[in-house]
Amino acid sequence: MEDFYQIFEDIILPGKKVLATIINVKGSAYKREGSLMVFSEDGKQAGSLSAGCLETDLALRAEEVMETEKPMMVQYDLFAEDDLGWGQGAGCNGAIDILLEPVSNKLQADLIHLKELLVRESPVLCLKSLEHLGEYIFLSKVEKPFGIWSGSIPASHLNVKSGISSDLQIFLHTYLPKPRLFVFGAGPDVQPLVNLAADTGFFVYVCDWRESFCTKDNFPKAERLILGDPKEIMKQITFTPNDFAAIMTHHFQKDREILSVLLSENIKYLGILGPKERTKRLLYGENIPDWISAPIGVPIGAKGSAEIAVSIVAEMIEVWRKFIRASTELVWTPQN
């Protein structure tokens, strides 16, 4: 999902660091605009911007940025199929512009605040000035802008698709909250799903009535465990339009009770484990709504819990990416 979550723990550590951001891609590339990476003075790296062909040179550039404490723009030509260009024979048929910024105390504090807003389910638009390197501003609908910015802040329609604005020398990227996945059921077959979904970028909540199943030992990567019968569990959850849910209890009556609540919720994705005929019975013989995935997951002929987990996560990623691609324009009005 969002690279920011992968690098956050490293960027708040003490010591000099450089934040690398892909700001423009022409043609094909391994990663797209908005991808992030962090270089630390001890040589540690977090995240990636390529399949490994750029990081060695970027590390050298990052050392220079740490020494000068001045941002830098770098372009890599990956069109070449020989070793004469920076593609080093990659032949990826693309060119990448990367912005390297020293992580000052101010930038570090602003990134921490960015994380706080995302945890509160608030998307944040980031602008980086390409005319005055080192200037940036974060725009949120719930708080005043924060960052380092001279001049006026654009307050009209902004294309929030990651990249360089066509009429402004500004790079834009929208940071979105992590999608939440609520898994109803804590049986052994759920463990691969929880692990894979968490590794892929979901906040995973495991919900079950069985204390011996719903434990941190069984689900170490779960963001939260919610114990109780379906009615008790639902009282503890406030769903949002960006939430995902998977019903996997293997208990017919409890599945029906959970489904009856989720049918009235506005969520991004709902998948139900089991054959289509079983889901129809859960719905008292009614037709399955088009927005419900039943049986859950991409039909890849999966067998066993690990393969089923792959099919489910693949389907959820597809749903999430379609949503991201559809969210291309938004009006941002900075708070005064």
N, C-alpha and C positions, 0 to 999 in steps of 0.2 A: 504494500500500500504506500503510504506517504513516507519518503526517505527520512523526514524529520524525526520520526519516532525511533528510527534505527540509530541515529547519531546523537540523540539528545543527551544520553548519559555521558557520552564522551566529551561533548561540548561544554558541559558544566564542571568538568574536572579542572583543578588548578594547572597553571602552566600556560605557555604560549601555544596558540592554535590558529589555524587558518581554515576558514569556511570556503569550500569550493562549490559553485553553483553553475549548472549548465543553463545558459541564458538563451541560446539559439542553436538550432540544428537545421542544416540544409541537407536534404536527402535522407539517407538511412543512418541510424546509429543504434548502439546497444541500449542507451538510456536517452530519455527525452528531456525537454525543458522542465526546470524545477527540480531535477535530481540533485542531491546534495552529497557532499563528502567532507570529512574533517581530517586535517593533518595536525598532529601534535609534535611539539619540539623533541619529545623522546623517541620519535620515529613511528609511533602508533598511528594507524589509519582506521577510520570507521566509515562504512559505506563504500560505494563504488560508482564510478562514472563511465566505466567501459568494461570490456571483458578482460582487462588487464594490460592493454597495450598503451595506456596513457598514464597510469598511476606513477610509474617510476619517474617520468619527466615532471609530472605535476608535483611530486614530493620535492624535487629540486627547486621548482618555482616557489613552492610554499615556504621553503627555507629562506628564500630571498624576501618574501613578503613579511615573514617574521622579523627579519633583521631590519628592514626599512620601515616596517609598520605602515606601509602604503599598499592600497589595493592594486590589483593588476588584472588586465584582460589577456587571455591567451586563446589562440585559435589553432585547432588541429585539423589538418586535411586528411581525411580517411578515404579519399577517392582512389589514391594510388594503389596499385597492385604489386609494386616493387618496393625496395627499401630506400628509395630516394626521398620520399616525403615522410611527414610525421605519421602517416598511416602504418609505416613499417611493414608494408606489404599486406595490410589488413584487407584492403579492397572492400570496405564496408559501404562504399558509395555514398559518403556523407562528409560534412564538415561540421565541427562543433566549436562554439564559442563558450569559454568558461571564465567566470569571474572569481578571482581569489581575493578574499577579504580577511584582514587580521581580526581576530575575535577580541575586541576590546571589552573592558568591564561593562561598558554601556550596552554593547551588542549582546553580551552574555546575559545580562539582566533582562533585556528585551525578549530574548529567546525563551527565557524562563517564564516570562509573562505570557508569551505566545502559547506555551504549553498549558498554562493555567486556563486560558480562554478556550482552548480546544477541549480540555477536560470538561469544561462547562457547556460543551456542545455548541460552541459559537465559531463559525468559520471566520477566517481572518485573511484579508487581502494584503499582500506585501508588494510594495513598489520599491525598486532599486534604480537610482539614477545612473544612467550611462554617460551623462554629460559631466556629472560631478561624482566620480567614483568614491564610494564610501558612504554616500548618503542613501538612506533607506527610510521607509515609513510603513508601519503596520496599521491597517484600517479595519475596525470592527464595528458592527452595527450596535454593539452594546456598551462601548466605551469610547473615550476620546482617542484620536490617533496618538501613536507613540513611536519614537525613533529619532533619527537625526535627519532633518530635511530643511532646506532653504527654499524660499519662494512659496508660491501657492501650491496647494494640494489639489489635484484634479478631483472635481466633484460631480462630473457628468457621467454618462454611460461609459463604463470601462469594460473592455473585453477581458474576462477573467480566465480565458484559456491561457495556459502558461506560455510565455514568450514575450517578444519585444513589441510594444505598442507601435502601430504603423504610423501614427502621427505625433508621437512623443518619444523622446529618447529615454524611455523607461522600460524596464523589465517588470512584468507582472506575474505573480503566482499566487493562487489561492490555496491556503492551508485548510484542510477539512478535518473535522473531528474523526477519530477512528470509528468505523462502523461497529455497532454492538451486535453480538450474536447470542441469543438466548437459546440454550439447548435444554429441552425438557426431557429428562431421562439421564440417569447416571450409571447405566450398565457398562460392562467391560467394552462393548462395541462402540461406546461413545468416546472412549479415551483417545483413539487416533484422530477423530474429528476435532476434538478440543485442542490437541497439540498442534495439528496442522493449521487450524484456523488462527490460533494465537501466533504461530510463526509467520503466517501470511499477513497479519496486520489487523486482526479483529480483537476487540475486547470481548472475551467469552465469559458468559454467565451460565453456570450449570445449575439446573433446578430439579430437585427430586425430593421425595418424601422419605427415602431410605437413608438413615444416617450412616449405615455401614458402607454404602456405595458412594454417597456424596461427601467425599473427604479430600483434603488437600493432598494427601499422599497419592490418591488416585488421579487427581487433576491439579498438578503443581502449576500449570500454566494458565489456569482459569483466573480471571480477574476477580470473580466473586462466586461463592457457593450460596445458593438460596434453598433452605430446607423448609419442607412443609407440604401439606396437601395443595392441590391446584388453587383452591380459593385463597389459602393463606399466602401462597407464592405471588399470585396476581396482585394482592394488596400491596406488595412491596415493590412493584414495578410500575413505572410510568413510561410507556412506550413513546417513541418518536418516529417520524416518517422515514428515518434512515436506518431503523432497526431491522435485524434479520432474526428469524426464529426457525427452529427445527424441532419437530415433535418426534421423540424416539424412546418413549417409555416402555413400549411393548405391552402396555396395560390398556385394554380397549376402553374401559369406562373412564379412566383418567385422561387418555388421549382425547376422548369426546369432550370432556369437561374443559380441557385446555383449548381445544379447537373452537369451542363455542365462544370463548372470550376473544381469541385472536381474530375471529371472523369480523368482529366489530372494531378492531383496531386498524389504524392507518400505519402500516409498516411496509418496508421495502421488499421483504421476501418472507415467504412462509413455505417450508417444505415438510412433508409428512413421510416418515419411513413406512414401507409396506406397500403391497400391491394396490392398484387403483380400486379394485373391488372393496377392499377393506376401508379405504378412505370414503367411498360412497356410503358404506354402512355407518361410518362415523357421522355422516351428514344425513342420516335417516333416509337414505335412498336418493337424496337430491343430487343433481349434477355437480361435479367439482368445479368451482370457479376457475376461470382461466389464469388468474394471478397466483394460484396455489400450485406448487410443484409436487405432484403426486403421481407416481412414486418420486421421491426426492432424488436430486442429483442428475448429472449429465448421463444419458444412456450409453455407457461405454462397456456394458457387459461386466460390471464390477462384481467380484466375488470376494467375500471376506471383509472385515471391518476396515482394514487399511485402504483397500481399493475403493470401498464405498465412501470413505472419508475424502479421498481424492476427487471422486465424482461430485460430491456435495460442495466442497470448497471451490472447485472449478466453476460450478454453476453460480455460486455466490459472487465470485470474482467477476464473472461475465455480467451479472446484474449490476454490480457496483460500477464497473467500468462504463457501461452504457449510461448510467446516471451521470457520471463525471463528464463524459463526452457531450451529454445533452445540456449540461450547465455551462453555457458559453458566455452569457451576458447577464450582467447584474448591475443595478444602480447602487453606488456607494455614496452616501452623503456623510462626510466627516462630522463628528460631533464637535460643537464649539465649546 
